[in-house]
Amino acid sequence: MKVKVDRDLCIGAASCIALLPEVFELDEEGKAVIKRLQGDKTSDWTDYSNLSAEAQMILEAARSCPTNAIIIEDDNGKQIYP
Ligand code: SF4
């Protein structure tokens, strides 16, 4: 599974960060970025294996986003959320 932030949708509401500060933070533009275990922070697609969080928590963070800016796909590229 993999996750990304749609920066056009993100309004910096930070509920994802409140739920999962080990994965999400705001960058200098006030948009959410994903903290990777390896590699630079990014809003782009990041595999779950490169994150320090349970899959269920990532889904809950996505559900908490008021603008559905957190996108999740399975390994076959099928969108799981939203
Ligand atoms: S909850 Fe959504 S809108 Fe708020 S910072 Fe996270 S991705 Fe952006």
Boltz pocket constraint, residues with backbone or C-beta under 6 A from the ligand:
constraints:
  - pocket:
      binder: B
      contacts: [[A, 5], [A, 9], [A, 10], [A, 11], [A, 12], [A, 13], [A, 14], [A, 15], [A, 16], [A, 17], [A, 24], [A, 30], [A, 31], [A, 32], [A, 61], [A, 64], [A, 65], [A, 66], [A, 67], [A, 68], [A, 69], [A, 70]]
      max_distance: 6.0
